[in-house]
Amino acid sequence: MQRAAAARTTVLLAVMISEIRFKDFEDVLATAGSLADAAEAHGSLCGALCSMSPYKMQDWVNEILPDGAALSDEAAAMLEKVFTATATSFGEQGMEFEPLLPDDEQPLNGRANALALWCTGFLYGLGTGHISDLEALNGDVGEIVRDFTEISRATGDDAEADESNEQAYAELVEFIRVAAQVVFEELLPLRRQVYPAQQRLH
């Protein structure tokens, strides 16, 4: 039994975010009655992982799903896959992290709106930890928070699918990918200070 569980965990660890289809994640959340859009839900997970340790899958589920929501085995497996792939990617040294967003085949305005929602979720997740005032953050993290706040206010409704807009979107996604990793690394001392190792033994 334990061997089977360990094997399953190994498989989950091997899954990268890029292998998870946004639409599948979106469908699972919609069926479960999620309180958050799929992009926002992933953003909140990433923000919380940056500011809290340990942050468990159940903590995230409690944030994004209504109380008492029943999850099918398929839905639970999808959420576990997203959670594990995200948490693992933050711990990698090779900048493996990436935001979970709609496929490039989707209309640009929808992808741009999803990007704004992802940033909204990230800021929310960041604020659920020990950081009570995001605006008081300084240095690289403070600058990133301000940038994410700006992106979260943007709407993609006017975004036409031309080459320059596609390029601008791709650059924003890359910025967010790197910036989230920077926040995770910069807040490591805070996570260690607020959530010391001995607390994690319980």
C-alpha positions in Angstrom: 0.0 0.0 0.0 2.7 2.4 1.0 4.7 1.5 -2.1 1.8 2.3 -4.3 1.3 5.7 -2.6 5.0 6.5 -3.0 4.9 5.5 -6.7 1.8 7.7 -7.2 3.6 10.6 -5.6 6.6 10.1 -7.8 4.4 10.2 -10.9 2.8 13.5 -9.6 6.2 15.0 -9.0 7.2 14.2 -12.5 4.3 16.2 -13.9 5.1 19.7 -15.1 2.7 22.6 -15.2 3.2 22.7 -19.0 1.7 19.2 -19.2 -1.6 20.3 -17.6 -4.3 21.6 -19.9 -5.8 24.9 -18.6 -9.2 23.8 -20.1 -9.2 20.6 -18.1 -8.4 22.5 -14.9 -11.1 25.1 -15.7 -13.7 22.3 -16.3 -12.9 20.6 -13.0 -13.3 23.9 -11.1 -16.5 24.8 -12.8 -18.0 21.4 -12.0 -17.0 21.7 -8.4 -18.6 25.1 -8.1 -15.3 27.0 -7.7 -15.5 30.5 -6.2 -12.6 31.5 -8.4 -11.7 31.6 -12.1 -9.1 28.9 -13.1 -6.4 31.5 -13.7 -7.2 33.3 -10.4 -7.2 30.0 -8.6 -3.7 29.1 -9.8 -2.5 32.6 -9.0 -3.8 32.4 -5.5 -2.0 29.0 -5.0 1.3 30.5 -6.2 1.0 33.6 -4.0 0.2 31.5 -1.0 3.1 29.2 -1.6 5.4 32.2 -1.7 4.2 33.6 1.7 3.3 30.5 3.7 5.1 27.3 4.7 3.7 24.8 5.0 0.8 25.4 2.6 -1.2 22.3 2.1 -3.4 21.3 -0.8 -6.4 21.3 1.6 -5.7 25.0 2.5 -5.9 25.9 -1.2 -9.1 23.8 -1.8 -10.7 25.6 1.2 -9.9 28.9 -0.5 -11.2 28.2 -4.0 -14.2 25.8 -3.4 -17.3 26.4 -1.4 -17.7 24.7 2.0 -18.7 21.1 1.7 -18.0 20.8 -2.1 -17.9 17.2 -3.1 -15.0 16.4 -5.4 -15.0 13.4 -7.8 -11.9 11.3 -7.9 -11.0 12.9 -11.2 -11.4 16.4 -9.8 -9.3 15.6 -6.7 -6.6 14.1 -8.9 -6.5 17.2 -11.1 -6.3 19.5 -8.2 -3.5 17.4 -6.6 -1.7 17.4 -9.9 -1.8 21.2 -10.2 -0.8 21.7 -6.6 2.1 19.3 -6.7 3.4 20.4 -10.1 3.3 24.1 -8.9 4.9 23.5 -5.5 7.6 21.4 -7.1 8.4 23.9 -9.8 8.9 26.6 -7.3 11.6 24.5 -5.6 13.5 23.8 -8.8 16.7 25.7 -9.5 16.2 25.7 -13.3 13.3 28.2 -13.3 10.8 25.5 -14.1 7.8 27.5 -12.8 5.2 28.9 -15.1 1.7 30.3 -14.6 -1.2 28.1 -15.7 -3.0 30.0 -18.4 -5.2 29.4 -21.5 -3.6 27.8 -24.5 -2.1 30.0 -27.2 -4.9 28.9 -29.6 -7.4 30.8 -27.5 -8.4 34.4 -28.4 -5.9 37.0 -27.3 -8.4 39.0 -25.3 -9.4 36.0 -23.3 -5.8 35.1 -22.5 -5.1 38.7 -21.5 -8.0 38.8 -19.1 -6.9 35.4 -17.7 -3.4 36.9 -17.1 -5.0 39.8 -15.2 -7.0 37.4 -13.1 -3.9 35.3 -12.4 -2.1 38.4 -11.0 -5.2 39.2 -8.9 -5.1 35.7 -7.5 -1.4 35.9 -6.8 -1.8 39.1 -4.8 -4.7 37.6 -2.9 -2.6 34.4 -2.1 0.4 36.5 -1.1 -1.8 38.5 1.3 -3.3 35.4 3.0 0.0 34.6 4.7 1.9 36.7 7.2 2.2 39.7 4.9 -0.6 42.0 6.1 0.3 45.0 4.0 1.4 44.2 0.4 2.0 47.9 -0.3 4.5 48.1 2.5 6.8 45.6 0.8 10.0 47.0 -0.6 12.9 46.0 -2.8 12.3 43.6 -5.7 9.2 42.1 -4.1 7.6 45.4 -3.6 8.2 46.4 -7.2 6.8 43.1 -8.5 3.7 43.5 -6.3 3.1 47.0 -7.8 3.6 45.6 -11.3 1.2 42.7 -10.7 -1.3 45.2 -9.3 -1.1 47.2 -12.6 -1.5 44.0 -14.7 -4.4 42.9 -12.6 -6.3 46.1 -13.4 -5.9 45.7 -17.2 -8.5 44.2 -19.4 -7.8 42.4 -22.6 -11.1 43.3 -24.2 -9.5 45.6 -26.7 -6.6 43.3 -27.5 -6.6 42.5 -31.1 -4.7 39.4 -32.3 -1.9 41.1 -34.2 1.7 40.4 -34.0 2.7 43.3 -31.7 0.0 42.4 -29.2 0.9 38.7 -29.2 4.5 39.7 -28.6 3.5 42.0 -25.7 1.4 39.3 -24.2 4.2 36.7 -24.5 6.6 39.2 -22.8 4.1 39.8 -19.9 3.8 36.0 -19.4 7.5 35.7 -19.2 7.8 38.6 -16.8 5.2 37.0 -14.5 6.9 33.6 -14.7 10.3 35.0 -13.6 8.8 37.5 -11.2 6.8 34.9 -9.3 10.0 32.8 -8.9 11.8 35.9 -7.6 9.1 36.5 -5.0 9.3 32.9 -3.9 13.0 33.0 -3.4 13.1 36.5 -1.8 10.4 35.6 0.8 12.2 32.4 1.9 13.7 34.1 5.0 10.2 35.4 5.9 8.7 31.9 5.6 11.5 30.4 7.7 11.1 33.2 10.3 7.3 33.0 10.6 7.0 29.2 10.1 10.0 27.7 11.8 10.9 24.1 11.0 9.8 22.8 14.4 6.2 23.9 13.8 6.1 21.7 10.8 6.7 18.5 12.8 3.2 18.4 14.1 
